[in-house]
């Protein structure tokens, strides 16, 4: 999979919440790996966490298919 294929992919949490859409992929050049996904939260989730961007560490990604499935306990709002 290419990094560009992650962009605009919809993100769902393991608890069934609609997190939002991947808008950026943060890379760790030194380690040559993906560090995190930056997600534009859905309106409902943005109101809940009071943030414009949610950082999803790559270690919390459980599966990538039609959607990106993530472990909700590891995500962090960016203010």
Secondary structure, DSSP 8 states (H G I E B T S, - for coil): --GGGTTT-EEEETTS-EEEEEEEEEEETTTTEEEEEEEEE-HHHHHHHT-SEEEEEGGGEEEESSSEEE-GGG-EEE-
